[in-house]
Amino acid sequence: MKTSPRISRRQWLATATAWAAGSTLPAAQATPHDKPLRVILPLSAGSGADGAIRAIGPSVGKALGQALVIENLPGAGGITGTAQLVRAPRDGSTIAIVSNNHVVNPSLYKNIPFDSINDITPITIIGTTPFVLVASPKLPVRNVQELIAYAKANPGVLNYGSSGNGTILHLGAAMFVQQAGLQIPYRGMGQLMNDLLSGQVQLGVVAVAPAAPHVKTGALRALGVTSTKRSDALPEVPTIAEQGLPDYALSGWIAAIGPAGLTDAERQRIYQGFAKGVAAPEATQALVAQGYDIQLTPPARTAAFIRDEKQRMEAVVKAANVKMD
């Protein structure tokens, strides 16, 4: 029977000292995945994007194996928060959730401290949500064609509003006016929904989810949905494209992006985490309840989408002659 060789006390002490000093086994190095994923949201708390990411955060975190820490950094239409994202480490420890204003801002503002295409790494479009063109029920119109005819027959009678100059809701209405060949003045409003309900403004483009209850009670009249397909929340309302403006298409969207230079491995890891997390029933239900159509586009398609949207919105902003200081 063989026995283990004996070692001397001097040999044992030398081995123990080496282990204590870490000379025989490399120390484990911390990775970005060992801590929570920082998620910058360049929008205020309570916004649609804020509600969506907080609803899916737990299941996405579970899929990634790391908690999501959401940090609201609003300001300058999303520029403030995105500027933080582009300066973040390129190791997968920080991402941002952006929306339409990410591609609109370059056409609105003269000085932006980053390039909205080249200074980011697109990861995935999480979801899209349609808008709806609504009118005061006091107007004698029930669809897009009747609105166009009424506006042409009654110049100077109508106006449209939004909750902010240069926002996607403002540009959505402006795009309708452009494509319909109308001359309807814009009025910036503080609370668009309240102003529509009170009749201070006759027309507006608003998100479907908050508008649907008012449409169903008759307090607002839905004239057309802005997306390329009808909304499940208002299935009886045709799209604007169906009603004679075939090129009209507009949806709100939210996307996950990282700083430029994020590796393909990290980009795929985060994309797969979102795809798996959003597929969880509770996350899917939460997004659908907030009016989102789930997308989860892969990174390459996401990059193409953001580039195309930026180019498309440049034309809309230029035609609407909107500028911000």
Buried (B, 14 or more C-beta within 10 A) or exposed (E): EEEEEEEEEEEEEEEEEEEEEEEEEEEEEEEBBEEBBBBBBBBEEEBBBBBBBBBBBBBBBBBBEBEBBBEBBBBBBBBBBBBBBBEBEBBBBBBBBBBBBBBBBBBBBEEBEBEBBEBBBBBBBBBBBBBBBBBBBEBEBEBBBBBBEBBEEEEEEBBBBBBBBBBBBBBBBBBBBBBBEBEBEBBBBEEBBEBBBEEBBBBBBBBBBEBBEBBEEEBBBBBBBBBBEBBEBBEEBBBBBBBBBEEBBBBBBBBBBBBBEBEEEBBEBBBBBBBBBBEBEEBBEBBBEBBBBBBBBBBEBBBEBBBEBBEEBBEBBEBBEBEBE
